[in-house]
Amino acid sequence: MFGFLNRKRKSLIGLDIGSNVVKCLRLDVSGERPILTHFGMADLPPEAIVDGEIMDRELVIEAIKEAADKAEIPNEPVASAVAGRAVIVKKIVMDKMSEEDAREAIYWEAEQHVPFDIDDITLDFQILQPDIGADQMELLLVAAKKDMILGHAELIRDAGFNPLVIDVASFANQNAWEYLAAHGKGKAVPAEETDEAPVDREEDPDPFSGGEDEAPEAPGPSGEFVALLDVGGGVTNVHIIKDGVPYFTRDLPLGTAHFIEEFQKQLGLTYETAQRVARGDVEEVDVQLVSDIVRSVGMEIYQGLEPSLSYLKTSGEATGIDRIVLSGGGSHLPGLLGFLAEQYGVPSEVSDPLAALDYKPELFAEGEAAELSPLLTVCVGLALREGV
């Protein structure tokens, strides 16, 4: 997405700490096409992270170490991401000025838009339109609470790694989507083919760290409003973009855990069996009831999207979304993709970031790459950032 600094390195480790699973992978971007050289993941117990908040640091640190050990990750810099209520992403308008002057004025401006004490946050911004008339310009403002950023970085250090980049999860998701789109894989499908695929990318490093930047030309379907929905364990991130520019970002307090809970209640399943159903295994359950449950809980995601769309409509920026891209563990929920496509009447697809990478065959068992690919969207987006 946006380049806060444009210096590059030949590899970067992406570390995605989700509510249910920790994923880490390493990309080698020194050649014409990125190569996935290392990959590992480890499950987290349900009590470790609740609604995006870390409840047990030691369990999370152990999971990071376990995932890294499985991947045999080398001691290289790590890019990770934060999300949740302590992160604000918002388009704002302010008086037209140079980027240098804007960097001085942004804290005063942010006080009107950020619901936190200005001394407690870290800020960065991107100039989207330097002149929108009336001597004003449009910016993308990104703010995060300092204690969350520092706590996340400390967690990674305590697991034995060097946190070079702390990104915003929705931006990492967008990085992966744009990379797929730019290299002919913009229409990801819930495919079986992910053995080998294209290709290569330039990305950005260092979040919340001033520097000279340019917004690259955005790949992907031109003029489309794309809703990137990352359905994680406890939170669904909604990130609506058009031509590389984020128009709306928010987190819904709803994830696969809520579907699993309903499977347990209504189908009388154990937690482990309900998990398998959430991953698409419906051989031993009432398929129609599973579909009904997914549609019922999925309606909450649909309703959670409505404020985002209302905002776009009332601002005159869009009449609706043109495409839905589903990622995260929730992408395997039986019927969720079809339900959302039906509700909005737009093309919908499952993210497939591995389709744009080469990787060593031994990293995945047969069929595993296609199954895991949607879960790795944020992780791949992180590793595509070429940090200093």
N, C-alpha and C positions, 0 to 999 in steps of 0.2 A: 504494500500500500504506500503510505507516505514515507519519504526518505528523510528522517531527521538528520542523518549524516550519510554521506554517500561513499564512505570508505568500505572496502570489501575484505573478506577473508575467504580461504578456500574451503572451509568447512565450518559447520555450526551444529551443535546438538540442540534439538528441540525437546523440551520437557513439559508435558501437559499433565498437571495435577488435577484430575477430575474427582468428582464426589465418590465414584465407585472404583475407578481404575487410574493408576499412574502409567503414563506412556512416555517412553523416550526413544529417540532415534537420531541417527547422525547422517547428514547428507554431505557428500563430497561434490562440490560445485566447481571444481577446478577444470573440468573438461567441457565439452559442448553440451552434455546433458547431465543433470544431477544424478548421482548414484546413491541409493540408500545402502549404506555399508553396515550399519548396526541397528538393531531393533530389539526392544524388550518391553514387557508390561507386567504389572503386578496388581492384584486386586486389593482394594481397601475395604475393611469392615465398615458396615453401615454407620457406626458411631464415630468414625474418624473425622468425617466432614459432613456437616448437616446444613442444608440450605446454603451451600457455598462457604460456610464458616468453618475454619479448622478447629475441631474440638479436642483432638488428641495429637499433639505435635509428634510424639514419639512414634505412633503408628504410621503417620505420614512419612516421616524420615526413614523408617524401616522399609516402607513400600518403595520409596525412591531408590534406596540402595538395592533392593531386590530387583527392581526393573533394570537398573544400571548393570547389575551383576549378570543378569540374563542376557543383556545386550553386549556385555563385555565392552562397555563404552570407554574410550580412552579419556585421559585427563585433559579435556579441552573445554573451552568456554561454553556456557549453556544459555539458551534463550528460553524463557518461560513466560507465562501470562497470568494476568489477574482479571477478575470480573466481579460483578456483584454491585451492591448498592454504594460501595465506596468508590466506584468509578463513574465519571460523568463524561459523556461524549455528546457535544452539542454544536450545531451551527449557530454562529452569532454574527451580528452586524456591528461594526464600529467605525469611527471616523477614519477616513483614508490617511494612511501614513506609510513610511518605510517599514520594512520588516524589523530593522534595528529599533526604531521607535516603538513599534508594536510590542516588541519583547519587553520594553520598559513599562508600557501602559497596560499590558494584558492582565496584570494582577488587579488593577483598579476595575477593569471591565468585568473580570471574572466574578467579583464580589456580587454582581447583580444576577449571576446565573448559577452559581455553585452553592448548594445548601450546607456548606461546611465553613468553619473558620478559615480564612484565607491563609493564616499562618500554619495551618495543619495540612496543606495540600501541596502537591507537586503539579506544575502546569506545563503544557506545551501546546502548540497550535500550528496550523497550516493555513496559509492564505489560499482560499479557494478562488475568489474573484477579486482582483485588486481594485476594480472600479465597477460598482453597481449603480452609479449615479448618485446625485445629491451629496457628492464628496464623501461617499462611504464605501467600505469594502466588506467582503464576507469572509469569515474565518471558520475553521473547524477547531473548536476548543476541546482539549482533552485534559481532564483533571482527575487526580487520584489521591486518596489520603496517604500521607507520608508513612504513617505507622503500618499500613497494609503493605505498601511497597517494601519497606525496610524489613518487615516481618517475613514476607515471602522470600526476599533475598537471603535472609538469615537462615531460613528453613533449608534452602538449597545449599548454603555453605556448610550447615551442620550435617548434611548428607554427604559432604566431601567434594562439592563441585563449586566452580567459579561462575556466579550469575552475571553474565555480561549484559544481557538484555532482559528487562521486565516489560513485556508488551501488554497490550489489551487483547483479550481473547478474541473479541469480535474482529479486530484488525487482522489477527493471524488467520482467522477463518476467511476473511476477504482476500488475503494474500494467496491462499491456496486456490480459491475460486478463480481469481484473476489469472493465476498461472495456468490453470487448466484451460481457461477460455483463450488465453493468448497462444496456446500451442495446440489448438484444434481439439481440445477435450472439454470445452465449455459445457457440453451437455453430458454430464456424467450420468451413468446409468447403474442400476443395481446389477452389475455385470458379473460374469464369471471370469471374464478375461481381465487379468491384471498381471499377467506374467511378465510382459515387457512392454514398455511404452515410451513415449517421447518425454523429456526434452530439456529445457534449460531456462534460466531465469536470473534477473537482477533484482535484488531487493535491498532493503534498508535496515539499519541497525539502531541501537541506542534510543530507547524511549525516554521521554521527558528529559531530554538533554539538549539544549539549544544547539543550533548549528544551521548551516546553510542548506537549504533543501529545495527540491523541485518536485512537483507532482508529476510522475511519469504519465505518459499516455495510457489511459486505462483500456485494457483489452476487454473482451466480452461483447455480448450482444449490445450494439449501440442503441442508446435511448431507452433501454428497458429498466424498469424498476424491479430489482431482484431482491427478494426476501430470503436472506440466509438464516435458516433456523437451525441452531445447534442445540439438540435436545440431550442434555447431560443427565446425570443421576438425580440431581435435585433442582436444577435450574435450566430453563430454556432461554438461550440468548437469541434475541431478534435483532438483526442487523440489515437494514434496508439501504441499498446502494443503487446508484445510477452513474454509469460512465466513470467508475472509480471513486465517486464521491459518496461518503456516508450521509444519508438524509435522516436516519433515525436509528437509534440504538437503545435497547432496553433489555432488562432481564425479567423473565416471568418466574415466579416461585413455584415452578412445576417441572417435573422431570420424570425419568423412567421409574423412579422410586414410587411415584404416585400411581402409575399403571400397575406396577408389581403389587402394591398394596391392595388394589382393587381385584387383581387376579386372585390373590390369597383369600380375600373376603368372599368374593362371589363364586369362586370355583373351588374353594376349600383346599387350596394347594399349600404346600410348604414353601418357604422363601426360595429355596433352591429351585424347585420346580417352576415357581412363578417367574424366576429369573430366566429360565430356559424359554418359557413362553414369550417373554419380552424380547428374546433374541430370535424369535421366529419359529421355535419348535412347538407346533400345535398338534402333533400326531396323537397325543393321548388326552386331549381336552375337547370340549364342545367348541368347535370353530366359530359357530354363529354367536355364541355368548362372548367369546373372546373379541370378535368383531364389534359387538355391541358395546363392550367395555371400552375398547380403544376409541370408538366414535364418541362415547360419552365423555371420557377424560380429554380426548382430543378437542372436543368442543371448547374446553377451557383455554386451550392454546389459541384456537380460532378467536375466541372472545378477547383474549389478551392481546391479539394483534390489532384489534379494532381501534384502540386509541392511537396506535402508530399511523394507521391509514387515515383516521379522522384528522390527525395533525397535518398530514400531507395534503389532504383535500382542502382543509380550511386555509392552509397557507397558499393554495393555488399551485402547488408544485406537482401534484399528480392526482389522477382520478382513481388510482388503485395500483396494485402490484401486477407485474406482467409474468413473473416466474417465481417459483419456490424451489429452493435448494435445501434439502434436509441432510444434516450431518449429526454426528454423535451417536451414542448408544441407542437413542430413540429412533434412529433411522431403520432399525430392524423390527420395530413394533408392527405386528401384522395389521395391515390396512391403514396405518396412519398417513402414509404418503398419498394414497388414493383418496382418503377422506378430505385432506387439505386441498388436493387438486379439485375435487368435486365442489367443495364449499366456495372456492374462489374462481373456479372455472378457468384456471390458467395452467400451462405446462408445469409439471413438478418433477423433480428428479432427486436422486440420492447422490450426494457428493462422492467422488471417487478419486481422491488425490494421488493414489498410487498409480493410476493410469497415465500419469505424466512423468513418471520416474522409471529409471532402470534400478534393478536391485538384484542382489545375490539370491539365487533360487533357494539356497539353504536357510534363508531367514524365515521362510513361511512353509508350513505344511501344505499339502494339496488342498486347494480351495480356500485356504486361510486368508490369503491376501485380499480376495474379493470381499470376504466377510468382515475383515478388520478395517478395510480402507476408509469407510465413512467415519470410524472412530478416531482416525489419525489425522483428520482435516486440520485441526488447530496445531497439532504437533508438526505436521509438514509445513504449514504456514510459518511457524516459528523458525524451523530449520532453514527455510528459504531466505530468511533475513541474513544478509552477509555482513555480520557485525565486525567491528574493528578488533 
